Amino acid sequence: MPTLLVQGQSDTLFNENDAVSTYLSLRQRGVPVQMIWNSGGHGGYDSLPGECEVYGSGTGGADCRGLDDCYLTLRTLHFLDHYLRGTPDASPGFTYYRDWVPYGGSGADDEQYGQAAQFPAGAATTYRLSGASALTTGAAAPGTATFLNPPGGTPSAYTETSNFTGPQSSPRVPLPPTEQPGQHVDFTTAPFPSELVSVGVPSAHLVLKHTATTDLVLFGKVYDVDAAGTATLIHRLIAPVRVPAAEVGQPVDLKLLGFAHRFAEGHRARLTLAATDTTSYNAKAPDAIMVTSTGSTFTLPGQVVPARVRSQAPVAAAAPAAPAAVPAAAAPETSAARLPATGLDAGLPAAALALLAGAVLVGRRCCV
């Protein structure tokens, strides 16, 4: 059955990896599938004007009439019209919200969506862990970094509060993400020579050991570090990892949570591994966790965009020095002048309006 997957980038309860897993599984079976990474998600994040999910702000008022000219609504209607009525649909296989691109202020918010024929959307760069704190694409220095799990798993780091759309959920809680001293290790790239657009699911291959005899519990995160050294946790996302005690000592392959993010020129990417977090059940036994650099890697989806071509399609991903690009199956990001939602020019023609009117006449409910 043809499937349209819509998943929020700021959703910490049901993250992009869930949609990616479903998307790839359906593609392997030859099922027609499209995937949209929209801006919000569970955890207090409102729908945005011009994008519009049927909750929160940005839906065009209590009568939901604003939904008739919104990105997600139009994508859904065109998908259904294509498979139920046989009308043409030029929508790409994968689109993703870009918070670094401004909204035009009216109509469907197609301008903030990048697009690719399918997922993955471009190239990736693999970094080697080097020493106790660096990520490099060149020769890596041997080293070991150690972080501790406190007795009882407290005090713990804080990333966000997942509570659907309740008053105690992020971003309504004015608390920034924090790390506990001694309970985490950081591995950071050199500054990017130009902006890097990262769209996809980061991953890590880690050589780990620990002193406890229980399962090994840790949390993976990706930060954007600016020129002043201020680190911002991307979409406040965190990946909990549990390694069964019997498997500790073998290399661990983990998927961090997917995102679409732009690292500005001069910024750095940081892989953080932490022992605790308030989002999850922490290990209760005191523990010392060691990460060995030799044999450990971190892969970041990304496309370095030289300044002279930033208005064009990005080139393959690169790192500050001698990047080790890993080509992906799909073409790089593009930002076309045509609506990714519809395949039509940016001014919606009368045909699209007629489709919307038809949907209303057959009794489409605007609010649920």
N, C-alpha and C positions, 0 to 999 in steps of 0.2 A: 504494500500500500504506500503510495507517495506520502512523504513526510516533510513537514516544515518544523524545524527545531528553533525555538526562541529562548535564549538563555542570557541572564543578566551578568555583566562583568563584575558588578559589585556585590554579587550574591555569595555570601559565605556559607549558606546552608546547602544550596544546590548549585555547585560551581560549574565553570565552563568545561571542566574535564568530563562531567556527566554527559553533556551534550556531545562532546567530541567522541566519546566512547560509542554512543548510540549512532552518531553520524558515520564513523568509520565502519562499524558493524553492518549498517544498512548498505553502504557503498560496496562492501565486499560481497554482499548478496545481490547486487544489481538493482537495489531499490532506489527509485528517484528520490533524492533528498536535498533539501536546502537548509542552511544553518545561518542564523542571525545571532550575533553577540550584541545585545542592546546595552544600554548604559546602567540600568539599575539592578534591582533584585531584592530579595528578602533582606531584612535588616534595617528598615527605616529609610530606604532610598526611594525617592519619588520618581515617577515617570516625568520625563522632560517635555516641555512644549515642542510641538512638531514631531515628536517621536511617539509618545502616547501608548501606554498600556492602560487597561481599564481599572486603574486605581490611582490614588494619590492625586497630585496636581498635574497639570499639563494635559488634561483630557477635554478641555474646552468647556468647562462649566458643568453644573449639575445635570443638565440634559444630555451631556456627552456629545453634543453636536460637533465639537472640535475634532472628534475622532474621524470625521469624514475627510479630513485633509491632513492625515498623520502618516508617518512613515510605516510604523508597524501595522496599522490598519490596512493601508494600501497593499503592503506586501502580502498580508493574509488574504485579502479579497482577490488579488490577482492569482495567488496560488490556487485558491479554491475555484475561481473561474476557469483557470487553465485545465484542471483535472476533472471538474464536474461539467463544464460547458464547452471545453475544447477551444477556448480563446487563447491566442498567443501570449506567452509570458517570457520576456527576455531577462528575467531576474537571474543574477549570478548564483553560483552554488554556495558562496560564503561571503557574508558581509559583516562588518564589525564597526561599532561606534568608536569615534576618535574624539576624545575630550580635548585634544589640542587644536582642533579645527573649529572656528566659530560658527555658530548657527546664524543663518541669514535673518531670522526674526519673524518669519511668517511662512505658512504653508508646511508641507511635508519636509522633515529634516533630513533630506537625502544627502545634503552637502557634508554632514558630519560622519557619513558612513564610507569607509573604504570597502573595496570589493576584490574578490579573487574568484577564479573559475571554480576552485574547490579548495578544501582544506587538506594539508597545510598550505599557507598562503605565500610562502617564500622560502628563503634560505635561513640557515641557522649557523651559529658559530660555536665551536667547542673550545672551552678553556680548560687548561690544566690547573689543578690546585697546586700552588707553589709555596714552599715554606709553611708558615703558620697563618698567613693572612692574605695571600695574593692569588689572583686569577691571571693566567697568562696564556697566550697562544704560542709563545716561544718555549725555550728550554725551561723546565720547572726545577726549582730547588727542592731537595728533600726536606721533610719537616713533619712535625706532628702538632696538632692543636687539641687542647683538652678543655672540656667544659663539664660542669658539675650539675647533678640533680640533687637538690636539698632533701633532707629527711621529710617525708610526708608530701613532697612536691610543692612546698610553699616556703617562701613567697614565690609567686610565679610571674612570668612576663604577661603583658596585656597587649592584645591586638585589637579586639573589637568585641561588641556585645551582640550576639545573634538572637533576635527575639521577634522575628517576622517584622511587622510594622508597628510594634508597640512603643510606648514612650521611653522605655529603657533600652532601646536598640540603637546601634550606630547608624548614621552619624549624629543622632540626637544627643548622645552622651558626649559631652565636651572633653573627652579624655584622649590624648594622643597615644599611639602605640608606644610601648616602653619595653626595654630589655632589662633583665636583672644582671648585675655585675657577676661575672664568673660563671653564669649559666648559659652562655652562648659563645660562638666563635663566628668571625666574619672573614669572608674571602672576597676581595674587591678587585675589579679591573683597573687598568690605567684609564685616565680620562679619554672619552671618545673624541676624535678629531673633528667630527661633525655629528649632526643629530643621528640617532639610531632609532628606527621604528621597529618595535618588537611586537609581533603578533603571533601568538601560538602558545604552546605548553612547554615551559622550561623543564629540564630534567637534570638529574645528577647521578653519577656512578661513583659510589663512595666506598672507601676501605675503612671500616669502623671496628672498634672493639670497645668493651667496657668492663668494669670491675665487678658489677653485680651479677648474680646468677639468674636473674629474672629476664623477662623480655626486655629488649632495648626500645625505649620510647624517645622520640625526638620530633622536632618541628622544623620544617623548611620554609624559608621566606625569601623574597627578592625585594631589595630596596633600590631606590634611585638616590644616589648621593650627589649633591650639587657641588659647585666649585668651593663653597665655603665649608663643606664637610657635613652639611645637614642631610640626614637620611630620611627619606619618605617611603614608608611601606606601600607598595603598589596596591591600590584598591583594598588595603588592609587584609590581604589574602594570606592564609597560612595553611600549610599542608602537614597534617599529623601523620607520623610514621610509627608503626610498631613492627619490630623485627623479632620473630619468635626466638626464644633462647637457644633452641637447637640450631638456628641458622646464623647466629652471631659469629663473626669471623669470616664469613663469605662476603664478597662484594655486594653492596646493596644498590639496586637500581630504583630510583624513586622519581615520580612525576610531581613537580610542583604545580601550583594552580595556574591555569591559563589566563592570559590577559592580552589587551591591546594597549600599548603604552609607547610614548615617545620619550627617549632619553635625549635631552638637549645637548648641544655641543659643549664639551667640557665636563659633562656629568659622567658618573661611573655607575656600573652595575655591581651590586653586592649580594652575594649568597650568604644568608645567615642560617646557622643551625643552632637551635635552642633546645634546652632540656625540658622547659615548662611553658605552659600557656593557659590562661584562664578559659579559653574556649573549649578545653577538653579535659579528660581525666589524665592527670599526670601520674608518672610512676611514683610509688610511695617509698620505695627503698632508696637510700642514698646511693649515689652512683657517680663514677667518673667515666666520661665518654671521650674516646680518643679518635680523631680523624687523621689518617695518614695521607699526606699529600701524594706520595708516589702511587700512581695507579688510579687516582681520583680525578674526576672531570665534572664540569658543569657546562651544559649546553643551553644557550640562550637564543631563541628565535630573534632574528634581527636583520635590519637592512640599513646600512650606513648611507645617508643621503648627502653627497657633496653639495656645498652651497650653490654651485652653478647649475645644478639640476634639481633643486628642491621642488620646483613646480612641475617636474616631469615624473615618470615612473621611476621608483628607486632602483638602485643596483643591488647586486647580491650582498648579503651580510658580510661585515668585516669588523675586525677589532683594531686597536691602535697600531699593532705591529704584526706583520706577516700573518693575517688571519687564516684560520683553517676552516673555510666555508664548507658546509655540508649541503649540497643542493637538495631541495625538496621537490615533491612531485608536481607542485602547482606553480603558476606564474606569480611574480611579485605583485604587491599591492598596486592598484590603480585607483585614480580618483577621477572618474569620467564626468563629463558635463551632463550625462543622461542619468535619470533616476535609477539607482540600483533596484529600487522597489518595483519599477514598472517597465523599464526599458524605453520610456518615453522621454521627450525633451522636458526640461525643467518646468516649463509652463504646462500644466495639465490640460490636455485638449478635451474637447467636448465628449469624446468617446469614453474617457475615463470617468467623467462626471456622470455619464449615462449609466455606466456600470454601478457606480455608487448609488445612484437613484434607484436602480433596479433592486439593489440589495435591500434598500429601505422598504421598497414596496412589497417585497416578499416577507417582510416582518422581522428583519434583523433587530434583535434587542440591543440597545446601546449600553445598558448598565446591568451589571450582575452583582 
